[in-house]
Amino acid sequence: MKVDTGFLESLRLGGEFDARLCMNCGTCTALCPLGLEILPRRLFRHALLGDRERVLGESEAIFSCLLCRLCEANCPAGVHIAENVRSLRVVLNGEARGLAEA
């Protein structure tokens, strides 16, 4: 794994990214109506570790999220999951724009 130390900072620029509060309990994953196993447990962990490649590799799941907040409403740690997913989308859109302009 290649750690990108600026990745977390770019997520914070995309919005409030509070994934550090995640206890990795799995409640969000169990409640997802789409059954998106990657969201948000492992996805947030990859982002916090600076694993840009893994996060970018999950772009389909990130954009498939309905942002219904069912996971967020039941999160025992109070993580703002929908806002975190929005932050990821902002960063991914920026990555896509950068590739298109290159």
C-alpha positions in Angstrom: 0.0 0.0 0.0 1.3 3.4 -0.9 0.3 6.0 1.7 -0.7 9.4 0.3 -0.3 11.8 3.2 -2.2 14.6 1.4 -5.2 12.5 0.7 -6.9 13.1 4.0 -6.3 16.8 3.7 -8.0 16.8 0.3 -11.0 15.0 1.8 -11.2 17.7 4.5 -11.2 20.4 1.8 -14.2 18.6 0.2 -16.2 19.0 3.4 -16.4 17.8 7.0 -14.8 14.4 7.1 -15.2 12.9 10.5 -14.4 9.3 9.8 -12.1 9.1 12.8 -15.1 8.7 15.1 -16.0 5.4 13.3 -15.7 2.5 15.7 -15.8 0.0 12.8 -18.8 -1.7 14.5 -20.5 -2.7 11.3 -24.0 -1.2 12.0 -23.8 1.0 8.9 -23.0 -2.0 6.7 -25.7 -4.1 8.1 -28.3 -1.4 7.5 -27.4 -0.4 4.0 -30.5 -1.0 1.8 -28.1 -1.5 -1.2 -25.9 -4.0 0.7 -22.8 -2.0 -0.2 -20.4 -3.9 2.0 -17.5 -1.5 1.4 -19.4 1.5 2.7 -18.5 3.0 5.0 -16.5 0.8 7.4 -13.5 -0.2 5.3 -13.8 2.8 3.0 -13.3 5.3 5.8 -10.4 3.2 7.2 -8.7 3.3 3.8 -9.2 7.0 3.6 -7.8 7.7 7.1 -4.8 5.5 6.3 -4.1 7.6 3.1 -4.7 4.7 0.8 -5.9 6.7 -2.2 -5.7 3.8 -4.6 -8.2 1.7 -2.6 -10.6 4.5 -2.2 -10.4 5.4 -5.9 -11.0 1.8 -6.7 -14.3 1.9 -4.8 -15.7 4.9 -6.8 -18.6 2.8 -8.1 -19.8 2.0 -4.6 -19.2 5.7 -3.5 -21.5 7.0 -6.2 -24.0 4.2 -5.7 -24.7 5.2 -2.2 -28.2 6.6 -1.9 -27.3 9.1 0.9 -30.4 7.9 2.7 -28.8 8.3 6.1 -30.2 5.1 7.5 -26.7 4.1 8.5 -26.1 7.5 10.0 -29.3 7.5 12.0 -28.2 4.3 13.7 -24.5 5.0 14.1 -23.6 4.6 17.8 -20.6 6.9 17.3 -22.5 9.6 15.6 -20.4 9.6 12.4 -21.8 11.9 9.7 -21.6 9.2 7.1 -23.5 10.9 4.4 -21.3 14.0 4.6 -18.2 11.8 4.5 -19.5 10.1 1.4 -20.2 13.5 -0.1 -16.6 14.5 0.7 -15.3 11.4 -1.1 -17.4 12.2 -4.1 -16.0 15.8 -4.3 -12.5 14.4 -4.2 -13.3 11.7 -6.8 -14.8 14.3 -9.1 -11.7 16.4 -8.7 -9.6 13.4 -9.6 -11.7 12.8 -12.7 -11.4 16.4 -13.8 -7.7 16.3 -13.4 -7.4 13.2 -15.5 -9.6 14.7 -18.2 -7.5 17.9 -18.4 -4.3 16.0 -18.6 
